[in-house]
Amino acid sequence: MAYDAVKMQDWQISEAAEKNMPMPDEWQEKLGLEKEEVLPMGRLAKLDFLKIINRLKDKPDGKYIEVTAITPTPLGEGKSTTSVGLMEGMGKLGLNVGGCLRQPSGGPTMNIKGTAAGGGNSILIPMTEFSLGLTGDINDIMNAHNLAMVALTARMQHERNYNDEQLQRLTGMRRLNIDPTRVEMGWILDFCAQSLRNIVIGLGGRYDGFTMQSKFGIAVSSELMAILSVVRDLADLRKRLDEITLAFDKSGKAVTTGDLEVGGAMTAWMRNTINPTLMCTAEYQPCMVHAGPFANIAVGQSSIIADRIGLKMFDYHVTESGFGADIGFEKFWNVKCRYSGLKPHVSVLTTTIRALKMHGGGPKVVAGIPLDEAYTKENLELLEKGVSNMVHHINTIRKAGINPVVCINCFHTDTKDEIALVRKYAEEAKARCAVSTHWADGGDGAIEFAEAVKEACDEENEFKFLYPLETKLRDRVDIIAREVYGADGVDWLPEAEAKAKMLEGDSKYDEYATMMVKTHLSLSHDPALKGVPKGWRLPIRDVLIYSGAKFLCPCAGTISLMPGTSSNPAFRRVDVDVNTGKVTGLF
């Protein structure tokens, strides 16, 4: 049944749906899993990846469906809601469907964004567990990450306090000569804590640590989270956790987790994180939650591991890419699919009339401030000016050889003529287009959408990467800038170009993925430029190196790895009913 999404808050819909939510033993039977493949954790369960993939390794894969979006407003256009709605709609068609979404960070959950659990009648349940730590993956990543920093800072203190002979006798290790001005890694915490962005540690006496500048990032920005999203198995995780660059020595050589002999202990902390958590939609379609990497410095996808077992368990497996198609889909296409070896059948382009009006020159959209009436009343002229952004993203998806389906994520203020106009332009761009009211109506409102996706899945496609693997870094960036963003070219700052040339000259970086860093609020590097900007060039100011994840990140703008908490954060409305223990106020 669909709940009244207008009158009920998300946590109330979740609470009502949870009354009939399958328990772990019921999921075992429903999904045809063995008893030892389901690891109960209260109302939830983890799925034993290694056991499932080994047992089902010879079973043919199901259909692989990716969900992306047009360039969003700051409010987001509902990719998670659309992903859940699609699963519910396909469930109404009687199809064996499931999926995987990213795990939310405590920072946005307690700030202004909310939990990203979907919304209305297209929501993941149970919402409280989803919002507040789930089954502990982020906590395990925080411990493993901060253990690496403990190892580094303790080693710096001991090298300062002891001579070579004492150091060898006490630690059994050689002197690393770590340069305190070139420590790359910082600490992590899963909240938006701007006061921790830049700190000084080690104040006190000789035995109180090494005094130096340091920093905090939010937990999901950790390289360990990025690694979890792209590894294929536990062995791959163990190898990569020995290859993370923590700092550089005084001669410029990288100091890694392997040098500090901490990678094994980090893997011990993260051993359970390779197993996805099983949740479900409000209509009880199974949906895994696994990994939650940033969508700018990292891949912005749920894990390869979850996709591998989802494609074995389900006839239709849905996954979501972070941000718009210029960032999330591009990384799904050229990074995740290359790493996984999996071929997608269809890509859903989540579209809202609200966002297209913004791209047509509508008033500025600001989170927390009521929308201008231009977005809630019919305005065909504004809408028509903005549809070019949608068409641009359709063309990007088509360049990958993937079948695109435009989903109009419908709001109650959208008019028939506005919907007809968007459909006209989508179909002229050779994309299927469907209207969906999944937020208000659940699976019943997503049947047209689900039928369009099923139809697209049944068609053959000619999936191909944007560039071959042997393409050099600067050439990759130029291709992405021109073909995906619509830039006229790339301008490298001298320091960034020198770094790029160095990386291109070292063959060990040839296998590293190119992970672009830019704003998600525009096709360009400038968030103020809406629609499809013309006559611009992409500036690259730096290239970040992540040696464990094997990412090279060309930066087209500044990025903070520790967001700030707003003046009116969500935690002010979260509470617990002291009589029942139920959490209220989550959204």
N, C-alpha and C positions, 0 to 999 in steps of 0.2 A: 504494500500500500504506500501511496505517497502522502507525506505529511504536509501541513500548511506551512510552507517555507517562508511566507510573508510574516506570519504571526509568531512562528517558533524560531528561536535562536539555534545555531548549529549544534551546540552542545545538548540542547533539548531533543533535537531530532536524533542525534547519536544515542542518547540515553533511552529513547523510546525503541529504537531499532535494536539496541543491544539485548533486549529481553528475549529475543529469539535467535541471537547470534550463535552459530555452531561453536562448540567447544573443541579442543584439540583432538579428542578421540573421534568426534564426528567428522572433522576435516580429514582425518586419516582415511576413513571409509569413503567419503565423498570424492577424494582425489585419487583413490586407488593406491595409496602409499603403504609401505611396510611400517610396522609399529616403531622400529628403531630409527625410521627416517623422520619422525615427528618428535620434536623435543619440547614438551609442554613447559610453559613459563606462565603460570597463572591462567588467565583467560586466553592468553595468546600462546603461540608456539613458534619456535624456530624450525626451519627445514634443514636437515642434514645434507648439505650440498654434495659432499663427496659420495655419500651412499646413493643419493638419488641419481646423480649424473652417471655413476658407474653402472647402476642397474638399467638405466634407460638409454645408455649411450648409442644403441643401435636402432632406437625408435626414430622414425622420421620427424623432423621439426614441424611445428604448426606454422600458421601465418604470422608474420612479424609486422606489427603496426606501431608506428612512431607518431607522437603528438607534439606539434610545435605551434607557433603563433605568428601573427603579424607583429610589427614593432608595437610594443604595448604602451599604454598610458602608465603613469606611476602607480595606478591601482591594480595593474595586472588584468589580463583578459580571460582568465579562467582555464588555463591549460589543465590543471589538476582536476578541476570540476568536470571539464570536458572528457578527460581520460576516464574518470569514474563513470560519468554518464554514458560513455561509449560501452563500457563493460556491462552496465545495467541494460542498455538497449539491446546489445547482442544476447544478453541473458534472456530478454523477453522473446527473442527469436528462437530460443531453445538451443543456442550454440554453446559449446564448451569453451568458455572464455575466462581469461584471468589476466593479470598484469603485474607490473612493479612500478612503484613511485619512490621518490627520494624521501629520506627521513628528514623531518624539519629540525632546525636548530632552535635551542632555547632562547637565543637572542631575538629573532623575529617574533617568536611565540609570545614573549613577554614585552614586545615593543609595539609596532604599529601594523605589521604585516599579518600577524596571526599564524596559525599552524600549517597552512597550505595542505589541509586534509580534504580539499574539495569544499563543497558548500551546498546548502539547501538539502535536497533529496539525493544529491550526488556527492556523498561524503563517505570517507573511510571511517570505520568503527573498529574498536572502541576509541573514541576521540581523546579521552583523558590519557590513556596510555600512550597513544600516538604523540600527543603534545608534550608529555612530561617524561621523556627519556626512553620510552619504548622498552626494549629488552637490553639496554645498556651499551649499545655499540659506540655511541659518542663518548660515553664515560670511559670505555676501554681505550678508545683512540686518544683521549686526553691523557690518560695515564701513560700510554706508550710514548706519546709525543713528549710529555714533560719528563719522562724518565731519560730520554735522550739528552734533554737540557741539563738534567741533574748530572749525567755522566760527563757532559762537556764542561760544565762550570766547576765540578769537583776536580776534574783533571787539571783545569787551569790553576786552581788553588794549589794543588799538590805540586805542580811543576814550578810554581813560584816559591813554595816553601822548602823544597828539597833539591839537593844537587843530583847529578846524574846517577851516582852510585846509590844514594838513598832511594831515589825514585825507582830504580831497577829492583832494589831489594824489597821495597814496600809494595810495588804494584806488578812487578814482573814485566813491565812495558817500557818501551823506549820513550824518550822525550819527543813530544809532538810539536813543540814550539808554536802553539796556537797564537795567532795574531788577534788580540782583543778588539782591534778596530775593524776586523773582518769576520765577525760572528754573524752568520746569515740567518740562523733560526732564532726564534723567540719562544715564548711560552704561550699556552692557549687556555682559554676559558670560554664556556658556551653561553656567554651573555654579551650584550652590546655595552662595553665598558670603555668609553672613550678616555677615561682618566688613566687607563693602563696602556695606551698606545705607545708611550715613550716613558721609560722608567730607568732608575739607577738601582742596581743590586749590589750586594756584597758590602754594604756599609757596616762598620763596626771594627773589630780587631782582626788580627792575622788569621784566626781560625773561623771567621764568619763569612768566608767566601771570597771570591775575586771581585773587586770593585770595578764595575764597568756599566756602560749604558746597555739597556736591554729593551724588550718590547713584548707586548701581548697581541695575539690575534684571536679572532673568534674560532672556536673549535673546528667548524666545518671548513675553514680555510687551510687547515693543516694539510701538508703534503701527504700525510698518512691517510687522510680521507680520500684524497685524489687517487692514491695507490689502490685503496680498497675498491674503488669504482672500476678500475681497469684490469685488475689481476684475473687470471683464469682459474687459479686454484691456490691451495695453501703453500705449495712449493714455490710458486711465483711470488706470493706475498713475502715468504721468508727471504728470498733472494733480494728483492727490492728493498727490504728494510735494512739490509747491510750496505746499501749504496746511496743513502741520503747524505747530502753535503750539509754539514752543520756549520762549518767555518773554513777558513783558509789559514795555512801556517805562514810564517814570516817570509818564506820564499815564494808564496803564491800557490802552493799545492793544496788541493782540497783535503779537508779532514772529515772523514765520513763516520757514520755509525759503526761501520765495520772496523775502522781504526780503533774505536773506543770499545769494541767487543760488547756492544749493547743491543745489537740487532736481534739476537736470540731471545733476550728477555722481553724486548718489544713485541716479538711475535707471540710469546707466551701470553702477554696481556691481550693481544688481538686475535688469539686462536679461534674464539667463538664468533668473531665479527664476520667471518666468511659465510656464515649461515644466515640467509634472509629470514626476516620475521614475517609470519603469515597474518594478515588482517583480512578484512572483507569490506565490500560496499554496504550501504544501508539496505540493499536488496540481496545481499549475501552471495555476491560473486567473489571468489577468492582473489586477493591482491596482496602481493608481497611488498615489503618496504625494505630497501637495502641501499645503503650509502647515501650521502647527501653533500657531494662536493660543490664548491662554488661554480657558477656558470661562466665566470670571466677568467680567473687565473687557472681554472681546472675545466674538466670536461662537462660539468653540469648535467650529468645523467645518473640514473640509478645504475646498478652494477651490471657488468657483463655476466657475472656469476648467476644473478637472478634471471637474466634473459636466457641463459643457456638451459636452466632447468624449467623455466616457464614455457619455453618452446617445446619441451618434451612433455610437460604435463597438460598443456592446453592446446586446443586446435587453433585458437586465436590468442596471441599474447600482445598486450598493450604496454608500451613504455613511453615515457615523456622526456622531452629535452627542455632544459632551462632557457628562459628568455625567449626572444624572437628567433625566427628561422635564420637570420644572419649570423647569430652566435650559436644557439643551441643546436639547430639542425645542422649547421656547417660542421660542428664538432662531432655530432652523431655520425654524419656522413663520412667524414675524412679521418676521424680518429677512432671513435668507438667501433664502427663497423670494420675498420682495418685491423684493429687489435683483436676483435672477436671472431672475425671471419664469417659473420652472420649477414645475410642478405635481406633487407627489408622489402616488404611487399607494397606498403602504402604509407603515405605521410599525411596526417591530418593537420590542416592549417586553421587553428582556432582564430576566429575573427569576431570582432564586435563592431556594431554600428557606432558605438560611442568612440572607439579608438579611430575609426576611419574618419569621423567628423573632426577629431583632433588633427589628423594628418591633412585634412582639407583646409586647415587654418582656424579651427575652433579655438575658443578661449583656453587658457592654460588650465591643466588638470593638476590639482594638488591633493595629495592624500590627506584626509582629515578635514577637508573643506568641502561643503556641498557643491555638487556639479552645477555649472551654469545651465540655464534652461535650453541653451542650444543643443545640449546632449539629451534632453528629455522630451523635446518637441520635434516634430517632423521638420527636416531641413534637407531637402534633396540636393540642393546646390552645394552645400558644404560637404555632404556625403560623397557626391560625385567627384569633387576635387580630391578627396582623400583615398579613393579606391585604388589609385596607382600604387600605394604602398602594398596592398594585398596582391595586386598583379605582379609586382616585383618579386614577392616571396613565392608566388606560384611558379614563376619562371625559374627561380633558384632551385626549387624542388624538382622541377622537370629536368634541369641540367644533370641531376643525379640519376636520371632514368627511372625515378620512382613515381608511382601514380599518386597525384595529389587529390585530396578531398577537402574542400572548404567547409568547415562547420561554422555556421552563424550561431554563436552562443547568444541566444535570444533573451533580451530584457523585455519586461512588460511594456516599456515605453517605445519599443521599436514598432514602426508602422508597416502595413502590408506593402506600401509603395517603396519604403526604404529597403525592406527585405528583397523585393523584386529587383531593385536596382543592383544590389550587391550580387544577387544570383546571376543576373545578366552579365556583369563584368567577369565573374568567376568562370562562367561557362564559355564566354568568348576567349578566355585565356586557357581553355582546354582543361579545366578542372571540374570534377563533379562538385556539386554544392548541395548542402542539406541544411535545413533549419532544425535546431534542437532546443527544446525547453526543459532539458534535464534538471536544471536547478529547481524549477518549480514542480515538475511532474515526474522526475526520476526516469526509469527506463521507458515508461509509456511515452514520455516526451522526446525520446531519443530513437524511436524506431526508424523513422526516415533516415536519420543519420547512420544508424547501424546498418541498414540495408545498403546505403551508398558505400560504406566501407567494405562490407562483405563483397559487393559487386566488384569493387576495385581490387580486392585481394585475389579474386578469381582470374584476373587478367595477368598475362605475362608482362614483365618489365625488363628493362635492360640496364640494371644498376651498374654504375661506373663511378670511380673516384674523380675528384676534380683535378688532381695532379698525380703523376706517378711518384712512388716512394723515393726515387733517386733525385727528385727535384730539390735544388738547393734552397736554403732557408729564405733568402731574399726573393727568390723567384716564387716560392710558395706564397709569401706575403703579398707580392704584387698580383698574383692570380686571384687570391681571395679578395683583395681590395677591389679589383676591377670586376670580377665575375659575380661576387656575392654582395658587396657593398655598393657597387656602382661608382667607385672612385675613378678619377682620371689617371691615378698612379700613386706612388708612395714616395714620401720625403723622409729620409733617415737623418736624424741628428748625427753629427760626426762620431760621438762616443758610441752610439748604438750601431752605426755601420761598422765601426772598427771591431766591435764585439761580434757582430754577425759574420764578418770575414774570418775572425778567429775560429768561430764555431764551424763554419763551412770548411775550414782547413783541417779539422780534426775528424777523422772518419768515425770515431766513437759516437759522434752526435748525429750521424746520418739516420739512425733508427729512431731518434727522438721525434715525438709528435709536435706539430706546430699548433700551439694553443693561443689563439689571438686574445688580446685584452683590450676591450673598448667598452664604451657605454652601450647599454641595452635600449636606451630611450630614443635612439636614432640609428638609421642605417650608416650614418657617418660617425666620426669621433666626437662630434659636438651634439650634446643632448638637446640643444635648442632647435636643431634643424630637423623638421618633420617631413612627412611625405616621402618623396624620393629626391633627395638633394642632387643637384647637378653642378658641374664645374668646380669640383673640390678634389683635394689630394689628401691621402691618409698620412699623418705624421707619426713616426715611430721614434720614441725617445729612449727606449731601453729594451733589453731582452733578458728576461728572468730565466734562470736555469734550475730545473728540479730534477736532480739526478736519480732519485729513487723512482719517481713516477715516469721519468724519461720524457719530460715536457720542456720545450723551449717556448717561452711566452713573450712574443713581441708586444710591447705596450704602446697603445695609441692614446694613452692618457694616464693620469694618476689613479691609483687605486689604494684604498685603505682596507687592510685585512681585519680591522677591528671597527665595526660600525658603532655609531653612537645611539644612546637611548633618547627618545624624543621627550618633549615636554608633557605629553599626555599618553604615557605608555599603557599597553594593555594590562600589565600586571595590577593596575589600580582596580580593575574590574573582576579579577580572578579571586575566588574564595572557596571555602569548603563548608558544606553543611555539617555542623558539628554533631547533628543527630544521626545522620546517615553516612557521613564520610565522603559524600559525593562532591566532586569538583564542579564549580559553576563558573560561568563567565568566559570560558574559552571560545574562540571563534576562528 
